[in-house]
Amino acid sequence: RHHCGYLVSLQQVEFLEHCTHHAWLRDLNQVPQKLRNLLELNKLLAHQPWQIKPDHLRELLKPGPDSWSISELVHALVLLAHVHALSGFALGCGLNPEI
């Protein structure tokens, strides 16, 4: 599996500067369930996008307290795809986090 340390460290600094939910970085259980529901789809998008099926999207869109609207889900998927593309670019350029 790929891990873009450069982008992770950059985003972590930005998150800590602009967000009050610091516990999200320490414990995944602190992240709202609605966001955690994206984890499986995000893993597939990153490593096996051809495995994404309509059922993955239906599961996120089905009515409930942590459901996504279609526009929210499209927005989230665009952001995730952008981050994955940026990670690939950073890895391809050999960028590493500064120590």
N, CA, C and O atoms as a printed pandas DataFrame, in Angstrom:
     atom_number atom_name residue_name chain_id  residue_number  x_coord  y_coord  z_coord
0              1         N          ARG        A               1    0.842   -1.191    0.000
1              2        CA          ARG        A               1    0.000    0.000    0.000
2              3         C          ARG        A               1    0.875    1.238    0.000
3              4         O          ARG        A               1    1.966    1.260    0.571
4              5         N          HIS        A               2    0.373    2.247   -0.645
5              6        CA          HIS        A               2    1.099    3.507   -0.722
6              7         C          HIS        A               2    0.822    4.358    0.514
7              8         O          HIS        A               2   -0.266    4.324    1.088
8              9         N          HIS        A               3    1.825    5.108    0.896
9             10        CA          HIS        A               3    1.686    6.044    2.001
10            11         C          HIS        A               3    2.513    7.267    1.643
11            12         O          HIS        A               3    3.742    7.200    1.607
12            13         N          CYS        A               4    1.860    8.363    1.383
13            14        CA          CYS        A               4    2.555    9.577    0.980
14            15         C          CYS        A               4    2.830   10.414    2.231
15            16         O          CYS        A               4    2.028   11.268    2.610
16            17         N          GLY        A               5    3.967   10.156    2.857
17            18        CA          GLY        A               5    4.333   10.846    4.088
18            19         C          GLY        A               5    4.376   12.355    3.935
19            20         O          GLY        A               5    4.016   13.088    4.856
20            21         N          TYR        A               6    4.817   12.819    2.770
21            22        CA          TYR        A               6    4.892   14.253    2.522
22            23         C          TYR        A               6    3.513   14.891    2.627
23            24         O          TYR        A               6    3.332   15.876    3.343
24            25         N          LEU        A               7    2.547   14.331    1.916
25            26        CA          LEU        A               7    1.205   14.901    1.916
26            27         C          LEU        A               7    0.522   14.721    3.272
27            28         O          LEU        A               7   -0.190   15.617    3.726
28            29         N          VAL        A               8    0.729   13.585    3.916
29            30        CA          VAL        A               8    0.137   13.354    5.240
30            31         C          VAL        A               8    0.650   14.383    6.236
31            32         O          VAL        A               8   -0.139   14.974    6.972
32            33         N          SER        A               9    1.961   14.605    6.271
33            34        CA          SER        A               9    2.504   15.571    7.233
34            35         C          SER        A               9    2.045   16.986    6.917
35            36         O          SER        A               9    1.756   17.758    7.831
36            37         N          LEU        A              10    1.974   17.335    5.647
37            38        CA          LEU        A              10    1.511   18.654    5.241
38            39         C          LEU        A              10    0.059   18.874    5.659
39            40         O          LEU        A              10   -0.277   19.917    6.220
40            41         N          GLN        A              11   -0.793   17.901    5.389
41            42        CA          GLN        A              11   -2.208   18.023    5.736
42            43         C          GLN        A              11   -2.430   17.986    7.242
43            44         O          GLN        A              11   -3.344   18.636    7.749
44            45         N          GLN        A              12   -1.608   17.237    7.955
45            46        CA          GLN        A              12   -1.731   17.181    9.410
46            47         C          GLN        A              12   -1.439   18.545   10.035
47            48         O          GLN        A              12   -2.150   18.974   10.944
48            49         N          VAL        A              13   -0.415   19.219    9.562
49            50        CA          VAL        A              13   -0.086   20.551   10.065
50            51         C          VAL        A              13   -1.232   21.513    9.779
51            52         O          VAL        A              13   -1.640   22.276   10.655
52            53         N          GLU        A              14   -1.748   21.478    8.562
53            54        CA          GLU        A              14   -2.864   22.354    8.195
54            55         C          GLU        A              14   -4.091   22.063    9.054
55            56         O          GLU        A              14   -4.763   22.989    9.509
56            57         N          PHE        A              15   -4.383   20.795    9.277
57            58        CA          PHE        A              15   -5.536   20.399   10.076
58            59         C          PHE        A              15   -5.400   20.930   11.502
59            60         O          PHE        A              15   -6.349   21.488   12.051
60            61         N          LEU        A              16   -4.230   20.758   12.095
61            62        CA          LEU        A              16   -4.017   21.206   13.474
62            63         C          LEU        A              16   -4.091   22.730   13.603
63            64         O          LEU        A              16   -4.508   23.247   14.640
64            65         N          GLU        A              17   -3.690   23.441   12.560
65            66        CA          GLU        A              17   -3.747   24.904   12.592
66            67         C          GLU        A              17   -5.163   25.438   12.445
67            68         O          GLU        A              17   -5.482   26.500   12.981
68            69         N          HIS        A              18   -6.014   24.719   11.726
69            70        CA          HIS        A              18   -7.317   25.277   11.361
70            71         C          HIS        A              18   -8.523   24.543   11.929
71            72         O          HIS        A              18   -9.654   24.965   11.691
72            73         N          CYS        A              19   -8.325   23.480   12.658
73            74        CA          CYS        A              19   -9.448   22.686   13.150
74            75         C          CYS        A              19   -9.304   22.449   14.655
75            76         O          CYS        A              19   -8.197   22.317   15.178
76            77         N          THR        A              20  -10.434   22.400   15.324
77            78        CA          THR        A              20  -10.408   22.170   16.774
78            79         C          THR        A              20  -10.596   20.700   17.141
79            80         O          THR        A              20  -10.565   20.354   18.322
80            81         N          HIS        A              21  -10.787   19.845   16.163
81            82        CA          HIS        A              21  -11.035   18.421   16.420
82            83         C          HIS        A              21   -9.730   17.624   16.408
83            84         O          HIS        A              21   -9.602   16.667   15.645
84            85         N          HIS        A              22   -8.779   18.001   17.228
85            86        CA          HIS        A              22   -7.466   17.344   17.234
86            87         C          HIS        A              22   -7.548   15.862   17.582
87            88         O          HIS        A              22   -6.691   15.083   17.164
88            89         N          ALA        A              23   -8.561   15.466   18.336
89            90        CA          ALA        A              23   -8.709   14.059   18.721
90            91         C          ALA        A              23   -8.910   13.173   17.495
91            92         O          ALA        A              23   -8.637   11.974   17.557
92            93         N          TRP        A              24   -9.381   13.734   16.390
93            94        CA          TRP        A              24   -9.597   12.953   15.177
94            95         C          TRP        A              24   -8.300   12.334   14.681
95            96         O          TRP        A              24   -8.314   11.246   14.104
96            97         N          LEU        A              25   -7.179   13.013   14.899
97            98        CA          LEU        A              25   -5.892   12.499   14.425
98            99         C          LEU        A              25   -5.334   11.417   15.348
99           100         O          LEU        A              25   -4.507   10.609   14.926
100          101         N          ARG        A              26   -5.771   11.398   16.576
101          102        CA          ARG        A              26   -5.267   10.417   17.543
102          103         C          ARG        A              26   -6.101    9.140   17.582
103          104         O          ARG        A              26   -5.574    8.050   17.805
104          105         N          ASP        A              27   -7.405    9.283   17.363
105          106        CA          ASP        A              27   -8.304    8.142   17.524
106          107         C          ASP        A              27   -9.398    8.201   16.459
107          108         O          ASP        A              27  -10.218    9.119   16.450
108          109         N          LEU        A              28   -9.404    7.228   15.575
109          110        CA          LEU        A              28  -10.384    7.196   14.501
110          111         C          LEU        A              28  -11.815    7.130   15.035
111          112         O          LEU        A              28  -12.748    7.569   14.363
112          113         N          ASN        A              29  -11.988    6.590   16.227
113          114        CA          ASN        A              29  -13.324    6.507   16.813
114          115         C          ASN        A              29  -13.886    7.876   17.180
115          116         O          ASN        A              29  -15.085    8.004   17.427
116          117         N          GLN        A              30  -13.038    8.895   17.218
117          118        CA          GLN        A              30  -13.487   10.251   17.508
118          119         C          GLN        A              30  -14.067   10.949   16.266
119          120         O          GLN        A              30  -14.745   11.970   16.378
120          121         N          VAL        A              31  -13.795   10.398   15.112
121          122        CA          VAL        A              31  -14.296   10.956   13.857
122          123         C          VAL        A              31  -15.785   10.621   13.745
123          124         O          VAL        A              31  -16.172    9.494   14.054
124          125         N          PRO        A              32  -16.626   11.555   13.318
125          126        CA          PRO        A              32  -18.054   11.257   13.173
126          127         C          PRO        A              32  -18.298   10.039   12.285
127          128         O          PRO        A              32  -17.578    9.803   11.315
128          129         N          GLN        A              33  -19.312    9.282   12.635
129          130        CA          GLN        A              33  -19.631    8.055   11.917
130          131         C          GLN        A              33  -19.851    8.315   10.427
131          132         O          GLN        A              33  -19.469    7.494    9.594
132          133         N          LYS        A              34  -20.453    9.430   10.093
133          134        CA          LYS        A              34  -20.715    9.745    8.689
134          135         C          LYS        A              34  -19.418    9.759    7.881
135          136         O          LYS        A              34  -19.381    9.259    6.757
136          137         N          LEU        A              35  -18.369   10.324    8.443
137          138        CA          LEU        A              35  -17.071   10.336    7.756
138          139         C          LEU        A              35  -16.412    8.967    7.780
139          140         O          LEU        A              35  -15.795    8.555    6.798
140          141         N          ARG        A              36  -16.540    8.258    8.903
141          142        CA          ARG        A              36  -15.951    6.916    8.985
142          143         C          ARG        A              36  -16.581    5.964    7.981
143          144         O          ARG        A              36  -15.946    5.007    7.538
144          145         N          ASN        A              37  -17.837    6.231    7.621
145          146        CA          ASN        A              37  -18.507    5.374    6.638
146          147         C          ASN        A              37  -17.843    5.439    5.269
147          148         O          ASN        A              37  -18.076    4.566    4.433
148          149         N          LEU        A              38  -17.025    6.450    5.024
149          150        CA          LEU        A              38  -16.313    6.582    3.747
150          151         C          LEU        A              38  -15.048    5.730    3.682
151          152         O          LEU        A              38  -14.464    5.594    2.607
152          153         N          LEU        A              39  -14.614    5.161    4.787
153          154        CA          LEU        A              39  -13.323    4.472    4.835
154          155         C          LEU        A              39  -13.195    3.359    3.799
155          156         O          LEU        A              39  -12.195    3.294    3.083
156          157         N          GLU        A              40  -14.184    2.493    3.712
157          158        CA          GLU        A              40  -14.094    1.360    2.773
158          159         C          GLU        A              40  -14.034    1.857    1.336
159          160         O          GLU        A              40  -13.225    1.381    0.539
160          161         N          LEU        A              41  -14.889    2.809    1.013
161          162        CA          LEU        A              41  -14.888    3.364   -0.338
162          163         C          LEU        A              41  -13.561    4.067   -0.635
163          164         O          LEU        A              41  -13.047    3.977   -1.750
164          165         N          ASN        A              42  -13.017    4.754    0.340
165          166        CA          ASN        A              42  -11.736    5.435    0.167
166          167         C          ASN        A              42  -10.600    4.436   -0.085
167          168         O          ASN        A              42   -9.739    4.672   -0.932
168          169         N          LYS        A              43  -10.603    3.337    0.641
169          170        CA          LYS        A              43   -9.578    2.310    0.423
170          171         C          LYS        A              43   -9.663    1.746   -0.996
171          172         O          LYS        A              43   -8.649    1.561   -1.669
172          173         N          LEU        A              44  -10.881    1.480   -1.428
173          174        CA          LEU        A              44  -11.052    0.965   -2.790
174          175         C          LEU        A              44  -10.628    2.005   -3.824
175          176         O          LEU        A              44   -9.961    1.675   -4.804
176          177         N          LEU        A              45  -11.011    3.246   -3.605
177          178        CA          LEU        A              45  -10.651    4.311   -4.535
178          179         C          LEU        A              45   -9.138    4.448   -4.647
179          180         O          LEU        A              45   -8.615    4.719   -5.728
180          181         N          ALA        A              46   -8.442    4.264   -3.546
181          182        CA          ALA        A              46   -6.989    4.426   -3.533
182          183         C          ALA        A              46   -6.261    3.252   -4.176
183          184         O          ALA        A              46   -5.256    3.455   -4.856
184          185         N          HIS        A              47   -6.740    2.051   -3.979
185          186        CA          HIS        A              47   -5.961    0.883   -4.353
186          187         C          HIS        A              47   -6.600   -0.016   -5.413
187          188         O          HIS        A              47   -5.889   -0.679   -6.167
188          189         N          GLN        A              48   -7.917   -0.045   -5.476
189          190        CA          GLN        A              48   -8.601   -0.903   -6.449
190          191         C          GLN        A              48   -9.887   -0.226   -6.931
191          192         O          GLN        A              48  -10.976   -0.746   -6.687
192          193         N          PRO        A              49   -9.786    0.908   -7.602
193          194        CA          PRO        A              49  -11.006    1.637   -7.984
194          195         C          PRO        A              49  -11.929    0.827   -8.891
195          196         O          PRO        A              49  -13.131    1.090   -8.922
196          197         N          TRP        A              50  -11.412   -0.131   -9.615
197          198        CA          TRP        A              50  -12.234   -0.962  -10.482
198          199         C          TRP        A              50  -13.159   -1.882   -9.677
199          200         O          TRP        A              50  -14.091   -2.466  -10.230
200          201         N          GLN        A              51  -12.900   -2.011   -8.374
201          202        CA          GLN        A              51  -13.728   -2.851   -7.509
202          203         C          GLN        A              51  -14.940   -2.106   -6.935
203          204         O          GLN        A              51  -15.791   -2.721   -6.291
204          205         N          ILE        A              52  -15.027   -0.799   -7.160
205          206        CA          ILE        A              52  -16.156   -0.020   -6.629
206          207         C          ILE        A              52  -17.419   -0.414   -7.392
207          208         O          ILE        A              52  -17.458   -0.404   -8.623
208          209         N          LYS        A              53  -18.432   -0.756   -6.631
209          210        CA          LYS        A              53  -19.711   -1.197   -7.187
210          211         C          LYS        A              53  -20.809   -0.213   -6.773
211          212         O          LYS        A              53  -20.645    0.524   -5.801
212          213         N          PRO        A              54  -21.918   -0.199   -7.499
213          214        CA          PRO        A              54  -23.039    0.667   -7.114
214          215         C          PRO        A              54  -23.497    0.456   -5.668
215          216         O          PRO        A              54  -23.964    1.389   -5.015
216          217         N          ASP        A              55  -23.359   -0.769   -5.180
217          218        CA          ASP        A              55  -23.774   -1.045   -3.795
218          219         C          ASP        A              55  -22.962   -0.252   -2.778
219          220         O          ASP        A              55  -23.483    0.100   -1.720
220          221         N          HIS        A              56  -21.698    0.038   -3.076
221          222        CA          HIS        A              56  -20.889    0.849   -2.168
222          223         C          HIS        A              56  -21.509    2.235   -2.018
223          224         O          HIS        A              56  -21.558    2.789   -0.920
224          225         N          LEU        A              57  -21.973    2.779   -3.115
225          226        CA          LEU        A              57  -22.599    4.099   -3.090
226          227         C          LEU        A              57  -23.984    4.043   -2.466
227          228         O          LEU        A              57  -24.352    4.928   -1.693
228          229         N          ARG        A              58  -24.748    3.020   -2.790
229          230        CA          ARG        A              58  -26.096    2.863   -2.215
230          231         C          ARG        A              58  -26.042    2.802   -0.695
231          232         O          ARG        A              58  -26.887    3.374   -0.006
232          233         N          GLU        A              59  -25.040    2.106   -0.187
233          234        CA          GLU        A              59  -24.904    1.969    1.272
234          235         C          GLU        A              59  -24.733    3.338    1.929
235          236         O          GLU        A              59  -25.288    3.586    2.999
236          237         N          LEU        A              60  -23.974    4.219    1.297
237          238        CA          LEU        A              60  -23.752    5.551    1.854
238          239         C          LEU        A              60  -24.958    6.460    1.673
239          240         O          LEU        A              60  -25.151    7.394    2.452
240          241         N          LEU        A              61  -25.765    6.202    0.662
241          242        CA          LEU        A              61  -26.908    7.056    0.342
242          243         C          LEU        A              61  -28.210    6.619    1.005
243          244         O          LEU        A              61  -29.180    7.376    1.011
244          245         N          LYS        A              62  -28.246    5.401    1.568
245          246        CA          LYS        A              62  -29.513    4.939    2.136
246          247         C          LYS        A              62  -29.883    5.791    3.345
247          248         O          LYS        A              62  -29.009    6.196    4.112
248          249         N          PRO        A              63  -31.171    6.064    3.519
249          250        CA          PRO        A              63  -31.626    6.964    4.592
250          251         C          PRO        A              63  -31.183    6.497    5.980
251          252         O          PRO        A              63  -31.164    5.303    6.278
252          253         N          GLY        A              64  -30.839    7.446    6.793
253          254        CA          GLY        A              64  -30.404    7.166    8.150
254          255         C          GLY        A              64  -29.721    8.384    8.730
255          256         O          GLY        A              64  -29.509    9.373    8.028
256          257         N          PRO        A              65  -29.373    8.322   10.007
257          258        CA          PRO        A              65  -28.773    9.494   10.658
258          259         C          PRO        A              65  -27.396    9.876   10.105
259          260         O          PRO        A              65  -26.990   11.034   10.205
260          261         N          ASP        A              66  -26.689    8.924    9.532
261          262        CA          ASP        A              66  -25.341    9.196    9.015
262          263         C          ASP        A              66  -25.271    9.049    7.494
263          264         O          ASP        A              66  -24.211    8.759    6.938
264          265         N          SER        A              67  -26.404    9.251    6.832
265          266        CA          SER        A              67  -26.418    9.083    5.377
266          267         C          SER        A              67  -25.885   10.327    4.685
267          268         O          SER        A              67  -25.836   11.415    5.259
268          269         N          TRP        A              68  -25.491   10.135    3.449
269          270        CA          TRP        A              68  -24.972   11.213    2.607
270          271         C          TRP        A              68  -26.014   11.571    1.571
271          272         O          TRP        A              68  -26.730   10.697    1.084
272          273         N          SER        A              69  -26.109   12.856    1.225
273          274        CA          SER        A              69  -26.913   13.237    0.070
274          275         C          SER        A              69  -26.064   12.952   -1.168
275          276         O          SER        A              69  -24.852   12.764   -1.064
276          277         N          ILE        A              70  -26.688   12.922   -2.316
277          278        CA          ILE        A              70  -25.935   12.659   -3.543
278          279         C          ILE        A              70  -24.884   13.738   -3.763
279          280         O          ILE        A              70  -23.745   13.437   -4.122
280          281         N          SER        A              71  -25.262   14.995   -3.548
281          282        CA          SER        A              71  -24.297   16.080   -3.774
282          283         C          SER        A              71  -23.144   16.022   -2.772
283          284         O          SER        A              71  -22.001   16.295   -3.137
284          285         N          GLU        A              72  -23.425   15.671   -1.521
285          286        CA          GLU        A              72  -22.348   15.526   -0.531
286          287         C          GLU        A              72  -21.394   14.407   -0.932
287          288         O          GLU        A              72  -20.175   14.555   -0.839
288          289         N          LEU        A              73  -21.953   13.296   -1.377
289          290        CA          LEU        A              73  -21.127   12.152   -1.741
290          291         C          LEU        A              73  -20.271   12.456   -2.972
291          292         O          LEU        A              73  -19.098   12.085   -3.022
292          293         N          VAL        A              74  -20.851   13.124   -3.952
293          294        CA          VAL        A              74  -20.070   13.504   -5.136
294          295         C          VAL        A              74  -18.937   14.434   -4.725
295          296         O          VAL        A              74  -17.804   14.270   -5.179
296          297         N          HIS        A              75  -19.229   15.403   -3.873
297          298        CA          HIS        A              75  -18.203   16.337   -3.399
298          299         C          HIS        A              75  -17.093   15.580   -2.665
299          300         O          HIS        A              75  -15.911   15.819   -2.908
300          301         N          ALA        A              76  -17.474   14.671   -1.774
301          302        CA          ALA        A              76  -16.486   13.888   -1.023
302          303         C          ALA        A              76  -15.624   13.038   -1.959
303          304         O          ALA        A              76  -14.409   12.958   -1.778
304          305         N          LEU        A              77  -16.237   12.413   -2.945
305          306        CA          LEU        A              77  -15.482   11.560   -3.873
306          307         C          LEU        A              77  -14.521   12.371   -4.738
307          308         O          LEU        A              77  -13.418   11.917   -5.043
308          309         N          VAL        A              78  -14.940   13.562   -5.126
309          310        CA          VAL        A              78  -14.040   14.428   -5.900
310          311         C          VAL        A              78  -12.833   14.803   -5.044
311          312         O          VAL        A              78  -11.700   14.775   -5.524
312          313         N          LEU        A              79  -13.068   15.156   -3.777
313          314        CA          LEU        A              79  -11.961   15.497   -2.882
314          315         C          LEU        A              79  -11.034   14.306   -2.655
315          316         O          LEU        A              79   -9.812   14.457   -2.673
316          317         N          LEU        A              80  -11.604   13.136   -2.443
317          318        CA          LEU        A              80  -10.782   11.940   -2.234
318          319         C          LEU        A              80   -9.964   11.618   -3.481
319          320         O          LEU        A              80   -8.777   11.308   -3.382
320          321         N          ALA        A              81  -10.589   11.689   -4.645
321          322        CA          ALA        A              81   -9.865   11.414   -5.892
322          323         C          ALA        A              81   -8.741   12.427   -6.091
323          324         O          ALA        A              81   -7.658   12.072   -6.556
324          325         N          HIS        A              82   -8.993   13.676   -5.743
325          326        CA          HIS        A              82   -7.967   14.710   -5.864
326          327         C          HIS        A              82   -6.777   14.405   -4.949
327          328         O          HIS        A              82   -5.624   14.518   -5.365
328          329         N          VAL        A              83   -7.059   14.023   -3.719
329          330        CA          VAL        A              83   -5.985   13.699   -2.768
330          331         C          VAL        A              83   -5.195   12.490   -3.243
331          332         O          VAL        A              83   -3.970   12.475   -3.128
332          333         N          HIS        A              84   -5.869   11.480   -3.774
333          334        CA          HIS        A              84   -5.150   10.300   -4.274
334          335         C          HIS        A              84   -4.264   10.662   -5.473
335          336         O          HIS        A              84   -3.137   10.181   -5.588
336          337         N          ALA        A              85   -4.780   11.503   -6.353
337          338        CA          ALA        A              85   -3.973   11.935   -7.501
338          339         C          ALA        A              85   -2.773   12.759   -7.043
339          340         O          ALA        A              85   -1.666   12.586   -7.554
340          341         N          LEU        A              86   -2.987   13.643   -6.093
341          342        CA          LEU        A              86   -1.902   14.465   -5.563
342          343         C          LEU        A              86   -0.858   13.603   -4.861
343          344         O          LEU        A              86    0.340   13.870   -4.957
344          345         N          SER        A              87   -1.311   12.575   -4.158
345          346        CA          SER        A              87   -0.382   11.651   -3.499
346          347         C          SER        A              87    0.486   10.936   -4.525
347          348         O          SER        A              87    1.697   10.804   -4.342
348          349         N          GLY        A              88   -0.133   10.478   -5.598
349          350        CA          GLY        A              88    0.628    9.818   -6.653
350          351         C          GLY        A              88    1.652   10.756   -7.270
351          352         O          GLY        A              88    2.780   10.349   -7.551
352          353         N          PHE        A              89    1.270   11.999   -7.481
353          354        CA          PHE        A              89    2.195   12.985   -8.031
354          355         C          PHE        A              89    3.367   13.219   -7.076
355          356         O          PHE        A              89    4.524   13.232   -7.496
356          357         N          ALA        A              90    3.058   13.405   -5.779
357          358        CA          ALA        A              90    4.111   13.646   -4.791
358          359         C          ALA        A              90    5.059   12.452   -4.693
359          360         O          ALA        A              90    6.275   12.629   -4.623
360          361         N          LEU        A              91    4.511   11.246   -4.688
361          362        CA          LEU        A              91    5.364   10.053   -4.638
362          363         C          LEU        A              91    6.205    9.939   -5.896
363          364         O          LEU        A              91    7.385    9.595   -5.829
364          365         N          GLY        A              92    5.598   10.227   -7.048
365          366        CA          GLY        A              92    6.332   10.165   -8.310
366          367         C          GLY        A              92    7.471   11.174   -8.408
367          368         O          GLY        A              92    8.476   10.935   -9.078
368          369         N          CYS        A              93    7.294   12.311   -7.726
369          370        CA          CYS        A              93    8.339   13.341   -7.720
370          371         C          CYS        A              93    9.391   13.089   -6.643
371          372         O          CYS        A              93   10.392   13.801   -6.564
372          373         N          GLY        A              94    9.157   12.071   -5.815
373          374        CA          GLY        A              94   10.119   11.754   -4.758
374          375         C          GLY        A              94   10.079   12.711   -3.586
375          376         O          GLY        A              94   11.072   12.843   -2.870
376          377         N          LEU        A              95    8.947   13.389   -3.366
377          378        CA          LEU        A              95    8.864   14.329   -2.245
378          379         C          LEU        A              95    8.790   13.567   -0.930
379          380         O          LEU        A              95    8.074   12.573   -0.807
380          381         N          ASN        A              96    9.536   14.050    0.038
381          382        CA          ASN        A              96    9.556   13.479    1.388
382          383         C          ASN        A              96    9.314   14.577    2.391
383          384         O          ASN        A              96    9.663   15.731    2.140
384          385         N          PRO        A              97    8.710   14.238    3.554
385          386        CA          PRO        A              97    8.510   15.275    4.566
386          387         C          PRO        A              97    9.858   15.783    5.091
387          388         O          PRO        A              97   10.818   15.026    5.233
388          389         N          GLU        A              98    9.894   17.068    5.370
389          390        CA          GLU        A              98   11.113   17.638    5.949
390          391         C          GLU        A              98   11.186   17.220    7.407
391          392         O          GLU        A              98   10.178   17.190    8.113
392          393         N          ILE        A              99   12.384   16.900    7.841
393          394        CA          ILE        A              99   12.569   16.468    9.235
394          395         C          ILE        A              99   13.147   17.616   10.029
395          396         O          ILE        A              99   13.386   17.479   11.229
